Amino acid sequence: MRIEDHPVLGTAETARPVRIWLGDEPIAARGGEPIAAALAAAGTRVSRLSAHTGEPRGVFCALGRCTDCVMTVDGVPNVRTCVTPVRDGMRLAAPPLPAPRTRARRRSLPAPAKQAPVPSVAQLRSLPGYPSEARVRRGPVAALECGEAIPCDPCAAACPTGAIRVAEPITNPPVLDAERCRGCGLCVAACPGMAIFVLERVGADALVSLPYEMLPLPRVGRRAAALDRRGRRLGEAEVVRVRRPQSFGRCAVVTIRVPARHLHRARAIRVTP
């Protein structure tokens, strides 16, 4: 089923009919529509199975930010079907059928994990995406505080210099080539988990660029409370830069100045009226 006449978007434009393949099954689609839309219109909602539980996954964000809808398309793994347009003759790898949800199956699943504790600075420095202290002193560089085994790679796709890489399988943590990183901040805005920052040491101070998704945006020169990863106040921060170009999507990147001792701890701000 497709929405032909939307109350806000209007009437759907006429598109050239094409055919794609889900495994050995042909599916009628409309040229230019997202793969996920064509699959949904054909009654297919499952794009993959969870690597942890074996449960089905499908479209979730529909913005290309999460990875619930990824499929292997024309032999290329981890393609986001919600934002990738169909092409005539495109071939999709059919996901395996989910296991029956029997009582025995439910008992065999691992118990839900407890909430992970906030990692220490030492633990973060051991991650393949965290830069060395020497590199931070030479100029702005990304710090990827992602150690979770989740299927996610928007940071690698956003990096214009190829400094970020996620090896197969996609559940591997991102790896940073700090020498290729120029600290542009595109990965900061692209990360759906808000787990990437840009760090720079400037004399006795530190500059930390962090994602900011609240309104109104803070003004340059504004004083704010610098917070650690638990939301605890560290001290005062000065907003020195606010960026929200079109390439950042809807996420702003705010750069704050804090004492150098807070370089690896300041990860958020609280702006009071």
Buried (B, 14 or more C-beta within 10 A) or exposed (E): EEEEEEEEEEEEEEEEEBEBBBEEEEBEBBEEBBBBBBBBBBEBEBBBBEEEEBEBBBBEBBEBBBBBBBBBBEEEEBBBBBBBBBBEEBBBBBBEEBEEEEEEEEEEEEEEEEEEEEBEEEEBBEBBBBBEEEBBBEEBBBBBBBBEEBBBBBBBBBBEEEBBBBEEEBBBBBBBBBEEBBBBBBBBBBBBBBBBBBBBBEEEBBBBBBBBEEEEBBEEEBEBBBBBBEEEEBEBBBBBEBBBEEEBBEBBBBBBBBBBEBBBBBBBBEBEE
